[in-house]
Amino acid sequence: MKDMQNAFIHNVQLNIIKKQANFVVKTMRGITDRIVLQTVKETAAAKAVAAFDELTEEQKTLLERITACAAEEEIADYLESLEAYLIPFPEVTPNQIQKLFPKAKKLKVLELAIVDYAHTTYLRWSDIATNRLFIVYPYADRLLGVEGRITAANKRGFCMFCNRHRELGLFNVKKDGVSPDSFSSVGKYICMDHEACNHSITDTTALENFLLSVGK
């Protein structure tokens, strides 16, 4: 059970920590030099700490525990221990989502009961019938909602949101123009697999810039 009073890690920060932990594991498998390995672990700890603007001494000590891990199993236990400190995506209701997309009269909302809020940076789902993609993201104490059309690109490349090499789709969003009757279209390549994207994103800058540029 999560103790929300002690939660301080967002999903995007956990992804950074996991990336560093995975590098430590790979180093363990290929290098036996203790000095080199310890240097890698200390570097991983430093990058984990750098992912946060502010930390208490207790939080910093918790993150730096990776430097004491001597085996892969201990790395796994270390990552598991961090789960209790995750700040989940704010729970939303179908009514809140509907208000974000007032023009989508027959909006099909994703099944919120099965959302893994703890490991979600942005909510995303598709309406297969209309080939529409919807994104909800918390920003500055409010929710941003963006909808557009996604088309499978049938190619692999770097996702604009998570910057990982994935199967891509072209996400096109209509943007209001200079007059009430005009609009432009903005298209970006993003992951087709939204769960993989949420599990990989380590920086929200590109995501936020895009949502703010096309949102209202």
N, C-alpha and C positions, 0 to 999 in steps of 0.2 A: 504493500500500500504506500502511495506517495505521500510524503509530508510536504504540503505546498508551502508551509512556512519556511522550509529550508531549501526549496527549489531555486536553482539559480542558473541552470543550463538549458539553453534553447536547442532545438533540434539541429540547427545549423552549426552550433558550437560543438555538439556531440559528434557531428560528422567530421569536424576538424580533428577532434580527439581520436576518433576511430581511424582516420587516415594516418595519423602519426603512430598509433598503436600497431596498425598493419605493417608499417615500415619497420618498426622495431621487431616484429615477428619475422619478417623476411630477413632481417639482419641476423637474428638468432639462428636461422636455418643455414645461413651461408658463411658466417664469420665466428671464429672461436676466440679471437683476441679479446680479452676482457676489457682492456682499456678502450678499444674502438667501440665495443658494444655499449659500455657505460656512457661514452660520449654521445652515441646515437640516442640512448634513452634520455639523457639530460637535455638534448636538443628537442626531442619530442615533448618533454615536459614543458620546456620553455615556450614552444609554439602553442601548446594547449593553454597555458596561462595567458599568452598574448592574445588569445581569442576573446578575452574578456576586458571590458573597460575598467571594472572594479571587482575586487575579490577581498573577502576577509582572509585572515591568516588561516583559518580552518579550511576554507574553500581552496585556497592555494595549496595547502598541504595535501588535501584530498587529490587534487589534480596531479601533483608531483609524485604520488605513490607509484607511478609507472617506473620511476627510476629504481625502485627496489624489486621489481618483478624479475625473477630469474628463469622463468619458463613460460611457454606459450599458455599453459593452463592458468598461470597467475595473471597474464595479460587479459585472458577471457574473464576471469573473476573481477579484475580491476574495472573492465568495461561494464560488467553486470552491476557492479556496485554504484555506478554513476546513474543508472536508470532511476533510482529513487529521488534524484535531484533534478529531474527534467521538468521544465515549464511547458505544459502542453499548449497546443493551439487552442485559442479560446473557443469553447463550445458555442455553436450557432444553431438557430432554429430554422425550420423551413420558412417561417414568416419573415425572418431577418433576410434570408437569402432572396426571397421573392421581391422584397423591397429594393434589393440591389439591382434587380433586373426587371424593372416595371414593364418593359416592352415585350418580355417573354411571357405571354399570357398563359401558355400551356407548358410552363417550365417544369421539367422533370428533375427534381432535386435528388442528389445522390443519397444513398441510404446512410444517414448520419450515425446510426447506431453501430455501424461496423467500422467507422473511421478510427484509425490509429492516431489519435490526437497528439500523443506524446512524440511521435516521430514524423510530424507534419509541419512543414514550413509554410506551405500554401495549399489550400483546398482546390481540387480540380476534378472535373468530371465531364463526360461527353453525353450528349443526347444523340444516340445513333440514328434516330429517325430523321433528324434535321441536320446531322453532321455538325452540330454546334458544340463548341467547347466553352466551359465556364470556369473562371478562376476567382477565388475569394482569398483575400490576403489582409491581415491586420496591419494597419499602418497609422501611427500617431493617434492612438485611441479611437480609431474608427476602422470600418471594414471597407476595402476597395473591392469592387466587382467589375470584372471585364469579361465580355463574351466575344466570340469570333468563330470563324470557321477553320477547322483543321483538316489538312489533307496529307495523307501519308506521302512522304517524299521518296520512299523506296530506296533510301541510301543511308549510310552511316556518316556521322559527322559530329561536331561539337555543339552540344545544346547551349543555347544562349543563357539559360537559367543556371544550370549546374556545371557547365563547362566540361562535361564528360563526353567521351566518344560513344554515341548511342545511335539507335535507329531513330531517325528524325521525322517530324511532321512539320509542314508549313502552317503556322498559325497566323491567319489574316484577321485583322481587327479594323472595322470601319471607324474613322475618326472624323468628327465634325469639321467642316471647312470654314472658310471665312464668311459664308452666308448661310442662312437657314436651309437652303436647298442644295448645298454642296457638301461634299465629304471627300476624304482621301482614305486610302487603305494602307495600313502598316503591316508588313509581314515579317515574321521572325521564325527561325528554325528552332524547335524545342523537342525534347524527348517525347516519344510516343508513349512511353511507360512512365506514368506520373509517380508511381511508387518508387521506382528506381531513381527518379529525379529528386524526390524528397529525401531519399536516403543518401544522396550524393552531394547535394548543394552545400557549399561551404562559405558562400558569400551572397548576400541578398541584394547587392548593389544593382546588378543588371536587371534582376527581377523587378525591383522597386522602380527603377528608372523607366522601364518599359510600361509598367502598370500606370504610373503617374502620367506618362506621356500620352496614353490612349484613353485613360479614364476621364470621368467628368468630375 
